[in-house]
Amino acid sequence: MTSIEERMAESGKAAETVSFGRRFAQSSQFDAIFDEGMQLVERAACYLDGDGRVAARKLAQPVSTTYATESMRLTTRLLEVASWLLVQRALKLGEISLEEAESRRRRIKLRPSGRPAHIKHFDVLPEALRDLIVASFQMTDRIIQLDRGMGGEGSLPAVTRNPVGAQLSTLRSAFKVIDGGRS
C-alpha cells in the first residue's frame, strides 16, 4: 500500500479517484472552450462561404488546388472539434448518459494534425484561410489534450507495450529461477 492508501485506511475512508473529465466538463473553463471552438467553426463557415469563395477564384492553378484541399481539411477538422464539444456539452446538460457520450465520442476521429509547414503553397494562400488553419490546428491540439485528460482515446494510437521491456522482464524472471530467487 502507498502512504496515501495507508492514511486513507487508517482514517476509515476509501480512496476515491477524482475524475478530471467530469469536473472539467462542468466548469466555466469548458464553457469558454466550447464558445471559442464554436466561434471558430462559425468564422470558418462564414469565410469559406463568403470572402473565401472570392479569394479562391483569384488563385493560380497549383495554389487553387491547395486552397480546395486545405479548405476541406479545415472543415473536417472543425467538424470533429464541434462534434466533440457538442457531445461534452450534451453530457454536461444531462441530455445524454455517460455511456451514450462514450459511444458517440468513440466515433469522433480526433487526430493530431499536420502543421502549416507541411502544406505546400501555404505561404501564398489567402491570409484569412491561413489564420483559420492555424487556429484549427491549435484548437484540435487542445481538444486532443482534453480528451486524453478525460480518459478518451478517440482515434489516437494506443500506447503499445515495449517489446524490449517485455524481454528484459522475461530474462529477469529466468535468472531469478536459476538463482533460486536470490537477487
C-alpha positions in Angstrom: 0.0 0.0 0.0 1.2 3.5 -0.7 1.4 6.1 2.1 -1.8 7.7 0.8 -3.7 4.4 0.8 -2.3 3.7 4.3 -3.5 7.0 5.6 -6.9 6.5 4.0 -7.2 3.1 5.5 -6.3 4.4 9.0 -8.9 7.1 8.7 -11.6 4.6 7.6 -12.2 6.3 4.3 -11.9 4.6 1.0 -9.6 6.2 -1.6 -11.7 8.0 -4.2 -10.5 8.9 -7.7 -11.5 12.4 -8.8 -12.5 12.5 -12.4 -10.8 15.4 -14.2 -13.2 14.9 -17.1 -16.4 15.2 -15.2 -15.2 18.2 -13.2 -13.8 19.9 -16.3 -17.0 19.4 -18.3 -19.0 21.0 -15.6 -16.6 24.0 -15.3 -16.8 27.5 -16.8 -13.4 26.7 -18.4 -15.3 24.1 -20.6 -17.9 26.7 -21.4 -15.2 29.1 -22.6 -13.5 26.4 -24.8 -16.9 25.4 -26.1 -17.7 29.0 -27.1 -14.2 29.5 -28.6 -14.5 26.3 -30.6 -18.0 27.0 -31.9 -17.0 30.6 -32.8 -14.0 29.2 -34.8 -16.4 26.9 -36.7 -18.7 29.8 -37.4 -15.8 32.1 -38.6 -14.6 29.3 -40.9 -18.0 28.7 -42.4 -18.6 32.4 -43.0 -15.2 32.9 -44.6 -15.5 29.8 -46.8 -19.0 30.7 -48.0 -18.2 34.4 -48.5 -14.8 36.1 -48.9 -13.1 32.7 -49.3 -15.0 31.9 -52.5 -14.0 35.3 -54.0 -10.4 34.8 -52.9 -10.3 31.2 -54.3 -11.3 32.4 -57.8 -8.3 34.7 -58.0 -5.7 31.9 -57.2 -3.4 30.4 -59.8 -3.8 26.6 -60.6 -1.4 24.9 -58.1 -2.5 27.2 -55.3 -6.2 26.9 -56.1 -5.9 23.1 -55.7 -4.1 23.6 -52.4 -6.9 26.0 -51.4 -9.6 23.5 -52.2 -7.8 20.7 -50.4 -7.0 22.7 -47.3 -10.5 24.2 -47.0 -11.9 20.6 -47.0 -9.3 19.5 -44.4 -10.2 22.6 -42.3 -13.9 21.8 -42.5 -13.3 18.2 -41.5 -11.0 19.2 -38.6 -13.5 21.7 -37.3 -16.5 19.3 -37.6 -14.6 16.8 -35.4 -13.9 19.5 -32.9 -17.5 20.7 -32.9 -18.8 17.1 -32.5 -16.5 16.5 -29.5 -17.6 19.8 -27.9 -21.3 19.1 -28.5 -21.1 15.6 -27.0 -19.4 17.0 -23.9 -22.0 19.8 -23.6 -24.9 17.3 -24.0 -23.4 15.2 -21.2 -23.0 18.3 -19.0 -26.6 19.3 -19.6 -27.8 15.8 -18.8 -29.2 15.3 -22.3 -27.3 12.0 -22.7 -25.9 9.4 -20.4 -22.2 8.8 -19.7 -22.4 5.6 -21.8 -24.0 7.4 -24.7 -21.4 10.1 -24.5 -18.6 7.5 -24.6 -20.3 5.7 -27.6 -20.5 9.0 -29.5 -17.1 10.1 -28.5 -15.5 6.9 -29.9 -17.0 7.7 -33.3 -15.2 11.1 -33.4 -11.8 10.9 -35.2 -9.6 13.3 -33.3 -6.2 13.2 -34.9 -3.1 15.2 -34.4 -2.9 17.4 -37.4 0.0 18.4 -39.6 1.3 21.9 -39.4 1.4 24.8 -41.8 5.0 23.8 -42.7 3.5 20.5 -44.1 1.2 22.4 -46.5 2.6 23.0 -50.0 1.9 26.7 -51.0 0.7 27.6 -47.5 2.5 30.9 -47.6 0.6 32.0 -50.8 -2.9 31.0 -49.6 -5.1 33.9 -48.6 -4.2 35.3 -45.1 -7.7 34.7 -43.7 -7.5 31.0 -44.7 -4.0 30.6 -43.2 -5.2 32.2 -39.9 -8.2 29.8 -39.8 -5.9 26.8 -40.5 -3.5 27.7 -37.7 -6.4 28.4 -35.3 -7.9 25.0 -36.2 -4.6 23.2 -35.5 -4.4 24.9 -32.1 -8.0 24.1 -31.2 -7.6 20.5 -32.3 -4.5 20.1 -30.2 -6.3 21.5 -27.2 -9.3 19.2 -27.7 -7.0 16.1 -28.1 -5.2 17.0 -24.8 -8.6 17.5 -23.0 -9.9 14.2 -24.5 -6.8 12.4 -23.2 -7.1 14.0 -19.8 -10.7 13.0 -19.7 -9.8 9.4 -20.3 -10.7 9.3 -24.0 -8.9 7.5 -26.8 -10.6 9.0 -29.8 -8.7 7.6 -32.8 -5.3 8.2 -31.2 -2.9 5.3 -31.4 -2.9 3.2 -28.3 0.3 3.0 -26.3 1.9 -0.2 -27.3 3.8 -2.4 -25.0 7.5 -2.1 -25.1 8.9 -5.4 -26.6 12.3 -4.8 -25.2 10.9 -4.2 -21.7 8.9 -7.5 -22.0 12.0 -9.4 -23.0 14.0 -7.9 -20.1 11.2 -8.9 -17.7 11.3 -12.5 -19.1 15.1 -12.6 -18.6 14.9 -11.3 -15.0 12.3 -13.9 -14.2 14.5 -16.6 -15.8 17.6 -15.5 -13.8 15.6 -15.5 -10.6 14.6 -19.1 -11.2 18.3 -20.0 -11.9 19.5 -18.1 -9.0 16.9 -19.6 -6.7 15.1 -16.3 -6.2 18.2 -14.7 -4.6 18.6 -11.2 -6.1 
